[in-house]
Amino acid sequence: MIRSRLFAALALATALTAPTLIIPLVTSSPAVGGEATLRDYSDLAAKVTPAVVNVAVTKKVDGGDEMRMSGQSHDPEMEEFAQRFGEHGPRRRLPQRRTLAAGTGFIIDPSGIIVTNNHVAGEADQIIVTLADGRKLPARLLGADETTDVALLKIESDKPLPYVSFGDPTKVRVGQPVMAVGNPFGLGGTVTTGIVSARGRDLQSGPFDDYIQTDAAINQGNSGGPLFDIDGNVIGINTVIFSPSGGNIGLGFAIPASLAQPVVAQLRERGLVERAFLGVQAQPMTAEIADSLSLGSASGALIAQVTPDGPALAAGIKSGDVIKSVDGKSITTVRDLRRTIAGAQPGSTVKIGLWRDGKEMTLPVRLGDSEPAKQAKAETNSPEAHEPKSLGVLLASITPEARQDLDLEDSVKGALIAAVEPGSLADDLGVQAGDVLQQIGHDTIGSPEEAVAKLKEAGKTRKPVLLKIYRQGVTRFVAVSPRAT
């Protein structure tokens, strides 16, 4: 089973990913002139491999429609057939088919609790687990979380099973030896070793990316398998590989124990994962934005939009605020904010430290439950417009026709960006025709004339000015230094 989501040149070690045990391949020995000494990993392998299992899954796949006839045959009988049944001919529904895939998992409790990847077993119709002693047992899915790609299985055994435990995530260091155990290409219990190559890798695969990178050999079939430290503790769940060819090239990625453990705990307790909800849309800080807000550094999460009726709005958080901390924990990036809030308990109250109008302040916020993202669409429109040339945009009023064409709600106010000059400052900042300019600095914009006046005023100073842009239901800020016009 190959994971469907691909990012950049990443190939996922999906339902075929074996558990990866991490053990040191070599260690330096200053006592022998700095020469590397080969480590013996046999004791470690003997200790952990009994808890690593193969996960075979069966899934029903819709057969879909049979290929339809084109209706352009030169055979007279076929032409008549096509005319009777339409241009493409009749459809016939193909029967369902079953697909097989194999991955890896590891036992974390002697009662038969198994951790694996969601993309291995999350949508399986049947799951068979093969233990290290050769026994094959049916497994049931206790729960799965697509966001973090973690799934939890349960098997029944007439005797306690060997198991492994998660390690301390704070002690994972770049360069430390690791071992991977898994089911690469269906071969079964395979051990590979390497080191932790990097931490905190963001592969743009999801909102909580924080992968451990390792050069221990990981291939298809290793998905869901454990990555061990030298003491036999699980520090990660092998999930993704980078590979132009589909084989191992020394770039494997594992979900860290710090992310997996709380997810596993919730899946075990209630079969699903509940995440706290703050109710904001945040964007990264830049040096220009920080300068426009009189902030000393470009750290924090800039609030672009506050969700209506959400916890943040109720607590008094506003668009344009910069969140700097949550319960005293420093927030330097949007990812920090996302992870910190997601790790909090829904319904709990946290103290949000933020920067507003040149001042620091703290607001208590009672977090809600997670809510699905909202979507909206927009097209471009170009009515008669006004032009602040230094920015490179044409501005227009939001007419009823433009509001309908762009599917803008009545509550959306501002100046419509009707066109953007290629290569202009606005173009470089990603501003697009169809966007709505809603705010310049701290001033709300109600018309193109107001926008032009404010931009001209800002152009008389050297300090960057913050623009609030609305697009497709989402707002964001950009910092510009417009020249006087």
FENVENTA-V151614 format. One record per residue. N is the residue number from 0. RES is the residue in one letter. PHI is phi as a letter, one per 20 degrees, with the letter a starting at -180 (none if undefined). Layout:
N|RES|PHI ; N|RES|PHI
This chain:
0|M|none ; 1|I|e ; 2|R|f ; 3|S|f ; 4|R|e ; 5|L|d ; 6|F|c ; 7|A|l ; 8|A|e ; 9|L|f ; 10|A|d ; 11|L|f ; 12|A|e ; 13|T|f ; 14|A|g ; 15|L|d ; 16|T|e ; 17|A|e ; 18|P|f ; 19|T|d ; 20|L|e ; 21|I|d ; 22|I|c ; 23|P|f ; 24|L|f ; 25|V|c ; 26|T|c ; 27|S|f ; 28|S|c ; 29|P|g ; 30|A|f ; 31|V|d ; 32|G|m ; 33|G|n ; 34|E|f ; 35|A|f ; 36|T|d ; 37|L|f ; 38|R|e ; 39|D|e ; 40|Y|d ; 41|S|f ; 42|D|f ; 43|L|f ; 44|A|f ; 45|A|f ; 46|K|f ; 47|V|d ; 48|T|f ; 49|P|f ; 50|A|e ; 51|V|e ; 52|V|c ; 53|N|e ; 54|V|d ; 55|A|d ; 56|V|c ; 57|T|c ; 58|K|c ; 59|K|e ; 60|V|c ; 61|D|f ; 62|G|f ; 63|G|m ; 64|D|e ; 65|E|f ; 66|M|g ; 67|R|e ; 68|M|f ; 69|S|f ; 70|G|m ; 71|Q|c ; 72|S|f ; 73|H|e ; 74|D|f ; 75|P|g ; 76|E|f ; 77|M|f ; 78|E|f ; 79|E|f ; 80|F|f ; 81|A|f ; 82|Q|f ; 83|R|f ; 84|F|d ; 85|G|o ; 86|E|g ; 87|H|d ; 88|G|m ; 89|P|f ; 90|R|d ; 91|R|c ; 92|R|f ; 93|L|e ; 94|P|f ; 95|Q|f ; 96|R|c ; 97|R|d ; 98|T|d ; 99|L|d ; 100|A|b ; 101|A|c ; 102|G|b ; 103|T|c ; 104|G|b ; 105|F|b ; 106|I|e ; 107|I|d ; 108|D|b ; 109|P|f ; 110|S|f ; 111|G|o ; 112|I|e ; 113|I|c ; 114|V|d ; 115|T|b ; 116|N|e ; 117|N|f ; 118|H|f ; 119|V|e ; 120|A|c ; 121|G|f ; 122|E|c ; 123|A|f ; 124|D|e ; 125|Q|b ; 126|I|c ; 127|I|c ; 128|V|d ; 129|T|d ; 130|L|e ; 131|A|f ; 132|D|e ; 133|G|n ; 134|R|f ; 135|K|d ; 136|L|c ; 137|P|f ; 138|A|c ; 139|R|d ; 140|L|e ; 141|L|e ; 142|G|r ; 143|A|b ; 144|D|c ; 145|E|f ; 146|T|f ; 147|T|d ; 148|D|m ; 149|V|d ; 150|A|c ; 151|L|c ; 152|L|d ; 153|K|c ; 154|I|c ; 155|E|d ; 156|S|c ; 157|D|e ; 158|K|b ; 159|P|g ; 160|L|d ; 161|P|f ; 162|Y|b ; 163|V|c ; 164|S|c ; 165|F|f ; 166|G|e ; 167|D|f ; 168|P|f ; 169|T|f ; 170|K|e ; 171|V|f ; 172|R|c ; 173|V|f ; 174|G|o ; 175|Q|f ; 176|P|f ; 177|V|b ; 178|M|c ; 179|A|d ; 180|V|c ; 181|G|a ; 182|N|c ; 183|P|f ; 184|F|l ; 185|G|m ; 186|L|f ; 187|G|n ; 188|G|h ; 189|T|d ; 190|V|d ; 191|T|c ; 192|T|c ; 193|G|a ; 194|I|c ; 195|V|f ; 196|S|e ; 197|A|a ; 198|R|c ; 199|G|m ; 200|R|f ; 201|D|d ; 202|L|e ; 203|Q|m ; 204|S|e ; 205|G|a ; 206|P|f ; 207|F|d ; 208|D|g ; 209|D|b ; 210|Y|f ; 211|I|e ; 212|Q|e ; 213|T|c ; 214|D|e ; 215|A|f ; 216|A|f ; 217|I|c ; 218|N|c ; 219|Q|g ; 220|G|o ; 221|N|e ; 222|S|g ; 223|G|n ; 224|G|e ; 225|P|e ; 226|L|d ; 227|F|d ; 228|D|e ; 229|I|f ; 230|D|e ; 231|G|n ; 232|N|e ; 233|V|f ; 234|I|d ; 235|G|a ; 236|I|d ; 237|N|f ; 238|T|c ; 239|V|c ; 240|I|c ; 241|F|d ; 242|S|a ; 243|P|f ; 244|S|d ; 245|G|n ; 246|G|d ; 247|N|f ; 248|I|c ; 249|G|n ; 250|L|c ; 251|G|d ; 252|F|c ; 253|A|c ; 254|I|f ; 255|P|f ; 256|A|g ; 257|S|f ; 258|L|e ; 259|A|f ; 260|Q|g ; 261|P|f ; 262|V|f ; 263|V|g ; 264|A|f ; 265|Q|f ; 266|L|f ; 267|R|f ; 268|E|e ; 269|R|c ; 270|G|n ; 271|L|b ; 272|V|d ; 273|E|d ; 274|R|d ; 275|A|f ; 276|F|c ; 277|L|e ; 278|G|n ; 279|V|c ; 280|Q|d ; 281|A|d ; 282|Q|c ; 283|P|f ; 284|M|e ; 285|T|c ; 286|A|f ; 287|E|f ; 288|I|f ; 289|A|f ; 290|D|f ; 291|S|f ; 292|L|e ; 293|S|m ; 294|L|e ; 295|G|f ; 296|S|b ; 297|A|e ; 298|S|d ; 299|G|o ; 300|A|c ; 301|L|e ; 302|I|e ; 303|A|e ; 304|Q|b ; 305|V|d ; 306|T|f ; 307|P|g ; 308|D|m ; 309|G|e ; 310|P|f ; 311|A|f ; 312|L|f ; 313|A|f ; 314|A|e ; 315|G|n ; 316|I|f ; 317|K|c ; 318|S|f ; 319|G|o ; 320|D|f ; 321|V|d ; 322|I|f ; 323|K|d ; 324|S|b ; 325|V|c ; 326|D|l ; 327|G|n ; 328|K|e ; 329|S|f ; 330|I|d ; 331|T|d ; 332|T|c ; 333|V|f ; 334|R|f ; 335|D|g ; 336|L|f ; 337|R|f ; 338|R|f ; 339|T|f ; 340|I|f ; 341|A|f ; 342|G|e ; 343|A|e ; 344|Q|e ; 345|P|g ; 346|G|n ; 347|S|e ; 348|T|d ; 349|V|d ; 350|K|e ; 351|I|e ; 352|G|e ; 353|L|b ; 354|W|d ; 355|R|b ; 356|D|l ; 357|G|m ; 358|K|c ; 359|E|e ; 360|M|b ; 361|T|c ; 362|L|c ; 363|P|f ; 364|V|c ; 365|R|e ; 366|L|f ; 367|G|d ; 368|D|e ; 369|S|f ; 370|E|c ; 371|P|f ; 372|A|f ; 373|K|e ; 374|Q|c ; 375|A|b ; 376|K|c ; 377|A|b ; 378|E|d ; 379|T|e ; 380|N|b ; 381|S|b ; 382|P|f ; 383|E|g ; 384|A|c ; 385|H|d ; 386|E|c ; 387|P|e ; 388|K|f ; 389|S|f ; 390|L|e ; 391|G|n ; 392|V|c ; 393|L|d ; 394|L|d ; 395|A|b ; 396|S|f ; 397|I|e ; 398|T|f ; 399|P|g ; 400|E|f ; 401|A|f ; 402|R|f ; 403|Q|f ; 404|D|f ; 405|L|e ; 406|D|l ; 407|L|e ; 408|E|f ; 409|D|f ; 410|S|f ; 411|V|e ; 412|K|d ; 413|G|p ; 414|A|d ; 415|L|f ; 416|I|e ; 417|A|e ; 418|A|b ; 419|V|c ; 420|E|f ; 421|P|g ; 422|G|n ; 423|S|e ; 424|L|f ; 425|A|f ; 426|D|f ; 427|D|f ; 428|L|e ; 429|G|n ; 430|V|f ; 431|Q|c ; 432|A|f ; 433|G|o ; 434|D|f ; 435|V|c ; 436|L|e ; 437|Q|d ; 438|Q|b ; 439|I|c ; 440|G|m ; 441|H|e ; 442|D|d ; 443|T|f ; 444|I|d ; 445|G|d ; 446|S|b ; 447|P|f ; 448|E|f ; 449|E|f ; 450|A|f ; 451|V|f ; 452|A|f ; 453|K|f ; 454|L|f ; 455|K|f ; 456|E|f ; 457|A|f ; 458|G|f ; 459|K|e ; 460|T|d ; 461|R|e ; 462|K|f ; 463|P|f ; 464|V|d ; 465|L|e ; 466|L|d ; 467|K|d ; 468|I|d ; 469|Y|d ; 470|R|b ; 471|Q|l ; 472|G|n ; 473|V|c ; 474|T|d ; 475|R|b ; 476|F|d ; 477|V|c ; 478|A|d ; 479|V|c ; 480|S|c ; 481|P|f ; 482|R|e ; 483|A|f ; 484|T|d
